[in-house]
Amino acid sequence: MSQNPKHILDHFNLFREPEYVEMFENKKKSFENPHPAEDVSRMIEWTKTEEYRELNFKREALTVNPAKACQPLGAVFVALGFEGTLPFVHGSQGCVAYYRSHLSRHFKEPTSCVSSSMTEDAAVFGGLNNMIDGLANAYSMYKPKMIAVSTTCMAEVIGDDLNAFIKNAKEKGSVPADFDVPFAHTPAFVGSHITGYDNALRGILEHFWEGRERTENETVNIIMGFDGYSVGNIREVQRILDQMGVRAIILSDTSDVFDTPTDGTFRMYMGGTTLEQAREALHSKATISFQEFNTPKSLEYAASLGQKTVSFHYPIGIRGTDRWILELSKLTGLSVPESLKLERGRLVDAVADSTSHIHGKKFALYGDPDQMIGLSEFLMELGAEPVHVLATNGGKEWEERMTALFASSPYGAGCHAYPGRDLWHMRSLLFTEPVDFLIGNTYGKYLERDTGTPLIRIGFPIFDRHHHHRYPTVGYQGAMNILVKILDKIFDEMDKNTIVPSKTDYSYDIIR
């Protein structure tokens, strides 16, 4: 059918029209060479068995839907958190389009980033000319205060030297000799987005700190790590710092970058850690990271210059928040204000109000290593059981930390951590050892549809829901937000399963 301009059908209804149904069927027969429906059904059922799970966990040469992204995404993210900074990726345009779209779809904001537009000739002869022309164009067209360079697979495979290339570009006049161009090698074929975040952040710190004399002051540096909730979390952390009277520099402040107003003015650069703050952060007495597994190289570098370093595993919940606030108090000598103690008490009260509904519920969750530790600890505080915890970018040390965490609580008995595994492994786990709820990013909706496990969206990226990034997940208020999100899903499922009049509506309650 042709569309009627007076009544446009959206895709939900349009593709259900007879001609589209027929077209899809013809396509399947003509081009997809399908197996008989009964064979497909039999194979699908087999993939839900213990036998298939055992084979699935033995595979080594194939990854199916990993719960991670590549290094340059993290490098672009951290660069955007500095004042007037334009991320510049030495690689192909297609790669950079992926980083921009990934961040824009999550934050619902435009993401500025350029590439050196490497193509086949650069892959053969090297990308020096692309760097020279690219830096010149980026500097003249977009007027940044800093250009932060990272790499993609192509540049790394052929061995392009960023340090030499940037020096050469400056000699050619692409940018002024004293213009800030920090860089980091971020090969996409190793590590993940958190590795790229760490490499790029260390590159920026080295650029501003290397070779300068350090004079310690009372400021502390805060590194949030790669965080899809950075808008809400950074503002929440700043609020707590202000309450305590702590002088702090947040290294890579993306809170305004990904939350620009609509008021008739386009802001290509908004907010961010100022370049002067980045320089002055050398003199801070300590650097605190909210995500230890996300920032090992940056913490190592800060420590090598004499700063005290402290790291956490995404402080969510009561104990996690207690630890970082008490450590902050210890580092600065400042007392914890009564207002924060009241916040803590309100969170404890909320947990007590709702614990009967969460107690004993079984969860599966996946995401970045530090976030999995923080979430798992909070779930056990609530009396829930984090049965399956998966981190594609987690390693042996992360697994050991998770095992120790499980052993610290009776709710951790029978729970397991799965480093280096992907969402196809999670599918086997959900079929063979079912749980009540799944926690993860948007990609978990396919697991929800396939296995029937209700999904609670926490993590990065969240594409199919809006504005989650504006609400904090760290601190006492962040824990309250997560508690409400979990409870809402629990109650929605209770209502959904007790809705039939005179049959199951004995629990379709007004008061819970």
N, C-alpha and C positions, 0 to 999 in steps of 0.2 A: 504494500500500500504506500502511497505517497503521503507525506505529512500534510495535515490541514493547518494552514497558518493561524487559523482562529482557535485551534485546539492542538497544540504541540504535545505529542506523547514523549515522555522521558524514556530512557532506556529500559526502565523497569517493565514498562508496558509494551514498548515498541517491539522488543525482541521476542515477545510472546505472540505477536501477530502471526497468522498462518503462513504467510510467505517467508518470514524469517525462520520459523520452525522448519519448514521444508528445505530452506537453503542450508541450514546447519546439518540436517540429516543427509542431504546430498553431498555436502563437503566431507562428512565423516566417511561415507561410502566410497567416494571418488579419490580422496587424498590421504586418509588416515589409515587405511588398511586395517580396520579394527578386528580384534579377536571376537569370537562369539561371546555374547553377554554372559552366558553361564560360566565360561572359562574365566572371564574377568572377575565375576563375583566370587568364584572359588579361590582365585589368587588373592583377592582382597581379604577374604576371611582367613586365609593362611597367614597373611602378614600380621594378624592380630594375636598369633599364638606364641607360646614360650619357645617353640622350636625356631620360629623365625627370629624372635628376639635374640636368641643365642647366636645365630648367624649374623644378625645385624650388628651386634657388638663386636664381632670379629673382623669386620671390614676395616681395611687400612688405606686403600688407594682411592677412596671416594668420600667426599663430604656432601651431605644433602641438607641444604638450608641451615647453614651455620648461624648461631646467634651472636654474630659479630660483624663488623665492617672492616675496611682496610685502613692502613696507617694514614694516608693523606687526609682522610675525613677528619681524624682527630687533630691533625696539624692545622687544617683550615679552621676548625672550631676554636682552637686556642688562640690563633692569630687574630680572629675577629674580636677577641676580648681586650684588645689594646687600642688606645686612642688613635683614630684616623688611619688604621692599618688595613692595607689591602693584601689579602692572601694571594700569592702568586705560585702556581703549581707548575713545575717544569715537567711537562708531559703533554698528552693529547687533550684536545678540547672535550672529547667525549667523557673522559674520566672526570674532568672538572664539572661538567654538566651534572654528573651523578652526585658529586659532593654538594653542589648548590641545591639541587632538587631535594636531596635527602634532608638537609637542614631546613629548607623552606617548607617542605610538606609537614614536618614535625612542628616547627614554631609558627607556621603560617605568616612568615615574614620573608621579604626578599633577602637573599644571601649574596653578598658581593664577593667575587673571587674570579681571578683571571688565570689563563694558562699561557705557556710559551708556544702552544699550537704545534707541537712536534708531529710530523707525519713520516712517511716512509723514508724520505731522503735524510731527515735528521736521525732516524734509527740507524742508517748506514754510515753517515759522515759525522754524526755527533750534533748536539743541539746548541753549540756556542752561539751561532748566529741568531737562533730563536731567542736565546737569553738576551742578547744585546738589543735586538729589536723589541722584544717583549717588555723589558724593563723600561725602555725609552717610551714606548706607547703608554704603558700603565702610568708612568710618572706624569706625562704631559696631559693625558686625557682625564684621569681620575683624581689628580692632585692629592695623593695620600700624604700622611706625615711619616709613614713607614711602610715598607713592602716586605712581607715575610715570605721567604721562599721555601718550598718543600718539593718533593719529587714523586713521580709515579713509577710504575714498573718499567716503562720503556727507558727512561733516563737511567735507572739503576742497572738494568741489564747491560746497557752499552758502556756504563761506567763513567758517566759525566761527572765532573768535579765541580760542585757548586761554588766552593770557595774561589777556585781559579776563574770560573766563569764570571762570577760577580765582580771580581777585581778587574777582569778584562773589560767587562761592560762599563765599569766606572771610568776606566782609561779611555774608552771610546766616547765617553760623554753621555751615556744613556741616562745616568742620574748623577747628581753632584757627588764628589769624592767623599764628603762627610755625611751623605744621606744614609739613614739607618736601613740596612738590608740584612737582617738576621736570616739564617738559613738552617735547614736540617735535612738530612737524608732520611727519607721515609719510604723505603721499598714496600710496596703493597703486597708482595708475595710472602712476607713473613710478618709475624705479630698480628696486631689488630688496630682498631681505632684508638685504643688506650695507649698502645705503644707509640703511635704517631703523635698523640697528644704530649706524651712525655718527651719524646725526641725534640719536638718543636718548641716546647716550653723551655727545655734546657738550652736549646739554641738561642732563644731570645735572652735568657738570663746570662749566658756566656757573652753575648754581644754587648750587653750593658754593664756587666760586672768585671769581665776579664781585664787583668792588668791594673785595676784601680785599688787604692788602699782603702781598707774597711775600718770605719770608726763606729763602734756599736752604739745603738741608741735603744730606746724602749719600745720601738714599734715591732709588731709581729707581722709576718707575711702569711696569707691564707691562700692555699691552692685547693680549689673545689674539685678538680679532676673533670673528666668528661662526664657531663651530667645533663640529661635531657630536661631536667627541672631547674635549670640554672637561673631562669628569671625569678621564680619564686624562692628558690633556695638562697641565692646570693642576697636577695633583699631581706630574707629572714635572718641570715647570718649577720648581716650588717646591723639589723635591728637589735640583735642580742649583743653584738659588740658595743653598740652605742649605749645600751642599758648598763653594761659593765664598765663603760668608760675606757675601753681598750682602743689604743691607737693601732690601726691595722691597715695593711695594703693587700687588697685582693688581687692576686696575680692572674690576669685574664678575667676581667669582669664583663661578662656577656649579658648582664641583666637588662640593660637598656638597648643593646644592639638587637636583641630579638624581641623587643617590646616597644617599637616605635609608635608614636601616636599618628592618627589620621586627622590632620588639621590643615591640609592644603600645602604643606611643605615636605618635600622629599628629603630625607636625611640618609645619605649614603653611609655616613659615619656618625654614630651617636654613642655617647658615653664611652665606656671602656676604661681600663687602667691607663692613666696618663703615662707618657714616655718618661716624664720626670719621676713619677712614682716608681717606674720600672728601674730607673737608675738608683734611686734612693733606697730601694728594697735591699740593696747590698748591705746596708748598715743595720738592718733589722736584727734584733737579738735572736729571733727564732723564725723558722718556717714551718707552718703546720699544714699538712696535707689531709684532706678528708678521704683520700683514697690511696692507701699504701701501694696496692698492686698496680695502680694507674701511674704512679709517679716515682719509681725507684731512682732513675737517673737524675731527675731534678733535685730530689732530696739529697742524693749523694753529692751533687755539685755544691749545694748550699752548705752541707756539712763540711766539705773540703775547704771552705773559706772561713770556717769558724762559727757558723751559725748552729744553734741548737735546732734539731729537727724532731718533729713529732708527727706520727701518722695514725690515722684511724681507718676503720672499714665502714665508711658511709654511715655516720652516726644517726641511726634511726631508733626511735623507741626510748624507753626510760634509761636503761643502763648505758646505751650508746651515747645518748645526749649527756648524761651525767659525766661520763669519762672525759668528753672533750671540753665541757664547761669547767670541770675541776682542774683539768690540765691547763686550760687558759688562765684560770685564777692563779695556779701555781707559777706559771711562767711570768705573769705580769705583777703578781703581788696584790691584785685587786680582788676584793671580796665579791661573792655572788649576791646580787641584789635580791631583795625580798620579792620583787615582781617576778623574777624567774623561778623562785621557789614556789610561788603561787601557781605559775603555769604548770610546773611539774606536778603539783598536787591536783590540779584540775585534770591532767592527763591520767594520773593514777585513779582518780574518781571515775573517769570515763571508762577506763579498762575494767574497773570493778563492776560498773553498771552493766557491762556487756559480756563479761567473760563467760557466762553460762551459754551464750549462743555460739561462741567461738571455740570453747573448750572441746578438745578431742577432734576437731575438724582436721582433715588431712589435706596438705597442699603439695603441689609440684610447682617449682619456679625455675626460671632461667634468666640469665643476663650477665652483666659484668661481674668480675670476681668480688670486688669490695661490696657492691650493692647486694650480692647474694648473701654475704656474711651478715650485713646489717639487717636485711629483711628476715633472714632465718632467725636471728637472735630475737627480733621483735615478735615474730610469730610464736616462738616458744615462751616469751613473756606473757603472751595472750592465752597460753594453754593449748596452742595449736601445734600440729606436727608437720614440719617441712620434710616430707618423705623423700622426694626426689629434688635435688638441687643441682642444676646443670650450668656450667660456664664453658662455652666453647673456647674462650681465651683464658681459661684458668689452667694452672699447671699443678705439679706435684705438691709444691708448698701450699698452694691454696687448698688442695684436697686435705692436707694435714691439718690446716687451720679449721676447716669445716668439721673434720672428724673430732677434733678437740672440742669444738663448740657443741656438737651433738652430745658428746660425753658429759658436758657440764649441766645438762638438764634431763629430767626424766622424759620430757617430750621429744628428746632427740633419739630415743631408743628406736632402732629400726630405720633410721633415716640415713641416706647416703648422698655423697657428693660425686658428681660426674664431670671431671675435667676433660677438656678437649672433645667433648661430645657435641652432637648437633641436634636439631629438632626432629630429625627422623629417628634418632635414638629415643628422644623424649616420647615420640608416638608409641614405640614399643613398650616403654615403661607405663604409659597411661592405659594401654590395653591389658597388660599382664598384671600390673599392680595398680588398680584404679585408685584415684584420690577424689576428694570432694571438689577441689578448686585448683585452677591453674593461674599462676601469676607470671606475666611476661608482657612483651611488647605486642604490637599489632599483628605480627606474623603468627601469634598464637591462635588467632581466630580460625585458622585452618585446622589446628588441633582440636579446637572446641567443636567445630562442625563434624570432624572425623570421629572423635572419641566421645563426644557428649560431655566433656569436662568443662564446666563454666569458667570463662576467662575473666580475670581481673587485670585490667590494663595498668601495669606499672613498669616503666622502663623506657628505653629508646630503641627505635622510634615509635611514636604513637601517631599514625597517619589517619586512622579512621574515626578518631574522636578529636574534639577541639579543646584547646586552652588548658590542658592538664599542666603544661609547663609553667603556668602562672601561679600554681599553688605549691607551697613548700612541701618537701618530703623529709627533710632533716630537722632536727631539733624537736622540742616538745610539740610545737604546733604542727610540724610535719607529720609526726607520729599520729596526732589527732586526725589529720586529713586521711592518712592511710587506714587508720582504724575505721573511720566512717565509710571509706570506699569498700573495705572488706565486708563490713556489716551490711551495707546496702545490697551487695551481691548475694550475701547469705539470705537476707530477707526476701529479695526478689525471687530466688530459687525456691524458698519455702512457699511463697505465694503461688508461684507457677505450678508447683506440684501438689497444691491443696486447693484447687480452684473449682473442681467439679461439684455442682450443687447436689446435696444429699448423699454424696459418695465420699468425697475427700475434703469437703470444706469445713470439717470439724477443726481444722487448724488454720483456716483462712481468717486469721485474727485481725482485729482492729488494733489491739495493743500487743506489743511484743517486748 
